[in-house]
């Protein structure tokens, strides 16, 4: 509807200039609310700062003028300071024909060499990906797709947290209790095998703490003096010192995990253009720490640890380097940010997709980079998202109570299989085709359930509810697309031709929704919110199903009307496919 708003704006500018001797460069248009007649609404209240008059009187004056001087406006009504304009059916008919000949409608090609970096996933290499990672990956991939559709050049990236005390915990446990186990010898994916030893470390560590407390230590003393913990600390120091034995073990176990991750990413349908590794970037972060010390931006405490004082900015003192010289997360993130800018000097912006438990971390990170004098720090953004919980409660990696990503995807596929079989509409499909369809439905349900929610909000995830074939779900949208494809198989598109002058209200409502697609993409990109696209597609699907249930599409006596309705179905199908593709969801030809 933006093109229509622009056309009306040009007429209005001239009218207000001549009639009221005032220049208005921008007008506030919105879709007319459903309870009022009209197609597009001019918010006249916003003009009162230029024209001092009664809003209803001004609305009627403008309405009369537009009706006489803009052929497409057939009627208008005024509700306080809102001017609701009714648009001729021919405008929507012509708009549909124009859209039909547009390739990748709603998508914009990039006009500059500037790039946007989207960082997501960024897992630790001590455990497999879980439900929380699924939301992270789905958000990151969808945000990247939407930004690209809005006209940005996008690089999908991640930082792999492949060093630190958490990695050493898995390494210590495997060395002490593993008896040489490998993914091949156990039949386990490498990330699952390593994750099992992370859990084993925690189990044995708790036993040692209990023993120390029983022998008179305080709980705090026991946590820091437990032999396993001391061994993990020593291993971290040995790794940073370049110990051949430790580094070789680290490489071996990390490679197991990388292979496991790649399998999960492939099954989830996400991908990356570049990878960064904490084991490499933390050294660059240490260089920045030295630079900050020289410039008196950072300071050392008596124990040799390095800190930054952010109290004047309303934060607190933040540790940047431990007293033993080992790096912390902030050290690595500083180095990674600098390396990314060096690798992408045309960087226009970067979005970190990270859960809201890290809000404070990113406030500190961005502030430190600004203090160090990096102007590009202004273009960094943290997309903070809420947690994903289950009816059973929170997940804990150390205790092995997380919902494994691979297991969840398999469960979604199996749930889709059960519900699809219950519907009984897959006669004639081969077992292989059914298997692929179940996976498409299951993953579509999972992705849509997560992405339809505003990123800032937490989610209570219920697998079975997400696979419902009715309501605001992925399968409902997929089923509508399949229904449209069934219609299109009944009538070849290359034979369609029509020249109507009038359409029904339901048909007009669908076209109005189609016209909102380009600006929906732009708004979703601006807000980094796939939920805007998800809910737009759902609203389009609802309108189409209401039309489908109440309007004969095939077999009527009016061939031109049938051709128009087939074209309308085709465009709805194309936008469903386009919108769901931005969300990483596949739509099947048949369900």
N, C-alpha and C positions, 0 to 999 in steps of 0.2 A: 504493500500500500504506500510505500515511500514515494514512488514515482507519482502517484496520484496527488499525494500531499504536496510534492514539489510543484506540480502543475497548478494546483489551487493557490499556492503561496505566491507564484508569479502574478496571478490575476489580482490577488489581494494587495500586494505591494503597491501596484499602480493605483488601485482604488483608494487606499488609505493616504497615499501621497497627494492625490488630487483633491480628495474630499476633506481630509483633516490636516493636510500640510504636515504630515509626520512620516518619518522613515522607520519602517519595521523590517529588520533583516531576517528574523526567524519567528516562525509560528509554532504553536504547540498543538500537534494533532495526536489523536489516539483512536483506537477502535471504539466504535459506539457500543455502549453497554447493552447487554442482551435485553434488558427490560424496556428499552426505548427503540423507537423506529429510527432507522438510519444505518449507514455503513461506515462513515468516518466522522469524527467529531473534532471541531475546532474549539479549543479551550480559550474562550474570549476573555476570561479573567486576566490572563497574562498580557492583554493589550491595554488594560486600564491604566498602566503606568505611562502609556503614551497618549491615551485619549481619555480625558476625565469626563465620564458620563455613566449612565445607568447600564450595567452589563446586559440586562435583558433587552433594552432598547438598542444597544449596539449590536447584539446578536441578531435581532430581527432585521436591522438595517443591512448588515453584511449578508444575511441569508437572502434577502430580496435581491441584492445586487448580484450575488453569485448565481442565483437561479436565472436571472435575465442575461448574464454575460458569460456563463460557463455551461456549455451545452450538455455536459454529462450529469449535471445536478438536476434531478427531477423534482425534488421537494426538500423541505427542511422543517425542523421543529426546534424549539428553544426550551431548555430546562435550566433555569437560572442563568449562569454564565457559560453554559455549554451549548454550542450550536451543532446539532445533529443533522448531517447532510445525507440525503438518499441519492445514490448513484445509479445511473441507467444500466440496465442489464447488459446492453451492448458493450459497455466498458469491460465487464467481467468476461464476456464471451471472447472478445478480442484479446484480452490478457491471457486467457487460457491458450488460445492459438499461438500467441507469441512465445509463451513458456514452452509449448510443445516442441518448438524448433530450437530451443536453447539447450546447449550441451552443458551438463553439470550445473543446472540451475541453482542459484544461490551461492555458488563458489566463486571466489575472486582470485585471479592470478597475482602473484607477488610483483611489486613494481620497483623494489629496491634490492640491494644485495645484503641488507641488514638481516641478521638471523635472531631467532628466539631459541633459547635453550630451555628444554623442559627436563628436569631431573626427577626421576621416580624410581621405585623399587629399592635401590641402595641397601641391599641386605647385608647382614653379618654372615660370614662363612662358617658359622658354628652350628647351624640348624637349617632345616628345610623351610621353605616359604609357607606361611599360614594364612588364615582368613584375613588378618590385618593387612598382609602384603597384597592380597587380592584386591582390596579396595584401593590401595595405593597404586598398584599397576593399572587397574582399570581407569582410575581418575587420570593418571599421568598420560596414558595412551590416548584417552578421549580428548583431553585438553590439547594435546599435540595435534590430533586430527582436526579439531575445531579451529585452532589457530591457523593451521595450514589452509583450511577452507576459507578463512576470513581474509587471506591474502598475505600471510606471513611465511617466511622461510623458517623451517623448524628443524632443530636437531634434538632428537630424543637421546638422553644420556643418563648415566647412572654412576654413582661412586660405590664401589664394592668395598665394604668395610672388612678387609682381609687381614687386619692386624689388631693387636690389643689383648688385654687380659682375658676377654671372653673366648678368643680363638685359642689362647694357650690352655684354657681350662679343658677344652675338648681334646687338645693334643696330649696333655698330661694324662687324662683319663684313658685315652686309647693306648698310650704307651704302657700304662700300669695294668690295664685290665683287658686290652684288646686281643692279646695272643695272636697278633698278625692278621686279624680280620681285614678283608677288603670288600668292596662292593661286589666283585666277581665271586668271591668265596661264599658270600652270604646271600647273594641275589637281591640285595637292597640297592636302591638308588644311593649314590654317594652322599647327597645332602642328608638323607635319612640316617645313614650309618653314622656320620659325624654328629648329627643331632642327638642320636642315642647316647653318645659318649659325653655330650654336654649335660644331658640329664643325669647320667651316671656320676659325673663329677659332683653335681649338686647333692645327690643322694649320699655319697661317701663323705663329702664336706660336712654335711649336717651331722653325720655320725661322729666325726672328729670334734665338732663343736660341742656336742652333748658330752663326750668323754672329758674334754677340757673343763667344761663347767662343773661336771661331777667331781673333778679333781681340784676345784677351788678357784678357777678363773672366772672373771666376769664374762658376760655374753660378748661385750665389745672386744675384750682381750682374746677370747676364744676365736672370734671371727677373723682377727688379724694374725693370730699365731698358729692356726690350724696348719699342719704340715702340707696338706694338698694346696692350700692357698699360697703358702710360701713358695712351694715348688712352681706354681703357675707364675708368680711374680718373677722368680729367678729365670724361668724360661723366657718371659717377655724381655728381660734385660739381655739374655743371651741372644735372642733374635735380633734386637736392635744393635747388638755388638757384632752381628754377622756370623755367629756360630754355625759352622758348616752342617753339623748334625741337626741342629734345630731348624735351620732354614730348609734343609732337604725334607724333613718331616712336614714342615709347614707347606711346602710346595705340593707334596704328595696329597695331603688331606684337602688342601684348597682345590686342587684339580678334580678330586672326587666331587666336591660340592659344586663347582662350576658346571660340570656335566649334568648334574641333577637339576640345577637351576634352568639350564637351557631347555631341558625336556619340559619342565613346568611352564616356561614362557611360551614354548611352541604350542602346548595344549591350551593355554589360556588365550593365545592369539595376540600377544603383544611382542614388540620388537624394539631394538635400540640401534642408534646410529654411531654411538661412541661410548667407550667405557673408560673410567678412571679408577685407579686403585689406591686405597689409603696407604698401602705399603710404599708407594712412590711419592704421593703428594705430601705426606707428613713432613718429609725433609725440606720441601719448599716452604712449608708452614714454619719450620724451625728458623729458616732464613728470615722470614718476616718477623719472627719474635726478636731476633737479633737487631733487625732494622728498627723495630719499635723501641727497643732498649736504648739504642744509640740516640733516638730522637726524644727520649724521656716520655714516650707515650705509655710504655710499660715500666714496671719496676720489679726488683728482686727483693724477696724477703730473706731473713737471716738464714733460713734453711736452704737457700739457693733456688727455691721455686720462683717462677715468674708469673706476675699478675697484671691485670689492667684495672684501674679504678674508674668505675662508671657511676659513682654515687651522685655526681653533679647532674647526670642525665636521668636520675630517678631509679637507677638500677643498683648494683652492688659491685663488690670486687669479684673478678672472675679469674680463675686459675687458667694459665695458658701453657705452663710447662711444670711438671712435677719436680720435686727437689732432687730426684735421682736423674733428672734430665730426660725422662721419657715423656712422650707427647700425649696429649688428651684429644678428645674429639674436636675441640675448637681449633687446635693446632692444625689438624688435618683439613678442616673445612676452610680455614684461611688459605692454606696452600692450594687446595683444589680450586677455589674461586679464582685465584690469581692465574693458575695454569689454564683454566678455561678461557679467561679473557685473552691470554696470550695466544691460545689456539684459535680464537674467534674474535679478531680485532673489530669486526663489523657487528658485534653483539649489540642488539637493540634492547634486549631484556632477558632475564632468566627467571624461571619459576621453579621453586623447590616444592615438590609435593611431599609433605611430611606431616605426620599426625600432630594434633594440637598439644600433645604433651611436650613438644619441642618449641612451643611459641617463644619462650624466654630465650632459648638458645639462639634462635634466628634474630631476635632483637639485638642480642649482643654481637652476633657475627656481623650483621650489617653495620652496626655502629662502629665496631673496630675497624672495618674496612674503610669507612668514611674518615675515621681519625688518621688512618695511614695515608690518606690523601688520594684514594682511588675514586675518581668522579663516577665511574660506571657502577659503583655501589648503589647509586640512587635508582638504578634500573632493576635491582634485585627484588623479588617478591616471594613471600612464603605463602603458599596455598595450604592453609591449616585446615585439616579435616578431622571430623569426629571419629570416635572409635566404633568398631563393629563388635557387638556383643551377641551372645546366644541366650536363649531362654535359661540355660544352666548357669550363666554368669560369665565373669571375665576369664580370659585365657592367660596361662603363665608358661613361658617357654622352659624355664629351669625345671619346673615340676612335670613337664611333659603333658600338660593339659590343653595345649593349643589344638585348634582345628587345622589339620594339615591341608594345604592347598590342593594337592593331588587327590587326597581322599575326598575332599568336598566336591571337586569337579566330577569325580566318579559317582558320588552319591547323587549329584544333580542329574547326571545322565540316566542313572537307574530310576530315579523318581519320574523323570520325563517318560521313560519307557513304560512304566506302570500306568501312568495317567493316560498316555497315548493309546495303549492297548485297551483301556477301559472305554475310551471314546469309540474305538472300533472303526476308524476311517482309513485304514492303511491297507486295504485289500489290494493284492496284486503287487505290492512292493517286495523286493528281494530282501533277504535278511541283512545283507550288507547296506542297502539303501536305508533300511529301518535303523540300523546301528548309527549311521551317519546322521540321520534325522534326529534321533534321540539326543545325540551329543549337541547338535545345533540348538535344539529346544532347551536342553538343560543349561548350556552355557548362556544362551540368550536370556533365560530366566534369571540366572545368577547376576549377569552383567546389568540387566535392566533394573532389577530390584535395588542394586547398589547405586547405580548412576542416576536414578530418578530422584534421589534424595539430595537436597542441597549439601554440598561438601562439608559445610561447617557443622551440620547436625550429626549426632550419633545415630547408629542404626541397630535395631534389634532384628537380627536376621533369622528368618524361619524358612528353611529350604522348601518345605512342601507348599506353603502359601505362595512362594515366588513362582511356582510352576502351575498355578491356577490358569486355566484357559479362558477365564472371564475376568474382567476388571482391569485395573491398572498394572498389567504384567507384561513381560516380554513375550510369552506364548500367545497372549491375546493379540498383540501387534503382529507377530509372525503369522498367526492364523488368518488375520485380515489380509495380509500381503498374499498369502497362498490362495485365498478366495478370489482376489483380484486377478491373479495369474490364471485361475481356472476360467474366469470370464473372458480374459483376453485370448485364451486358446480357442474360444468358440467363434471369434471374429477377427480376421486378419486386419492389422492396423493400417496397412498400406492402401486399403480400400476406403478409408474414412474421409468424408467430406461433409461439411454442414455450413449453413448460413442462417442461423437463428437470430431472432431479435428479442426473445424473451425466454427466461429460465425460471425454475422454481426457487423458492426461498432456500431450500436445503442445498440446492446446487450452488446458489450464490454464496452461501455460508462456507461451503467447501473451498470455492475459489478464493474467497477472502482469506481463509486460513493458508492456502497455498502461497498467496502473495506475501504473507508474513514470514515465510521461510528465510529469505536473505537477511532480514534484520534480526531474526532469531539467532542466526549463526553469528552475526556481528556482536550482539549482546552477550551471547554465551562466551565468545572469545574475550570480550572486554572484562567480563566478570569471572573468567576461568571456571565456568559452571556448566558441565555437561547436563545437569538437571534441566536447564532451560530447553535444550534440544530434546531430551527424553520426554518431557511433559508436552512439548509442542507436538511431537509425533503422536503421542497418546490422544491429544485433543483432536488431531486430524483424523485419527482412526475412529474415534467416537462419532465424529460428524459423518464419516463415510458409512459406518455401520447403520446409523439412523437412516441415511439416504437409501442404502441397500435394502433395508427391511421394509421401506415404505414406497419404493419407486421401482417400477418395472424397467429393467435395463435392456434385456434382449427380447426379441420376438414381437415387438410392437408394429403397428402399421406405418408409423412415421420413421422412415429410414434416416432422415437428417437428425431427428431427435435421438435415435439410437446411436448414430455416429458420434454425436456430441457426448452422450453419456459414456460411450466406450472410451473416448478421448479423456474424459474426466477421470474414469477409473485408471487409465494408464498413467496419468500425471500423479494421481494419489499414490499409486504403486511405486513410481520412480522416486517420489519424495520419501516414502517410507524406507525404501532401500537406501537412499542417500543419507537420511537422518540416522538410521540404525548403524550404517557403516561408520559414521563419525563416532559412534559409541562402541565400535568394535564388535557389533552384533551382526550375525549372518541371518538373512531371511530365506526360508526354503520356498521352492516353487510349488511344493505340494505338502499338505499335512493331513 
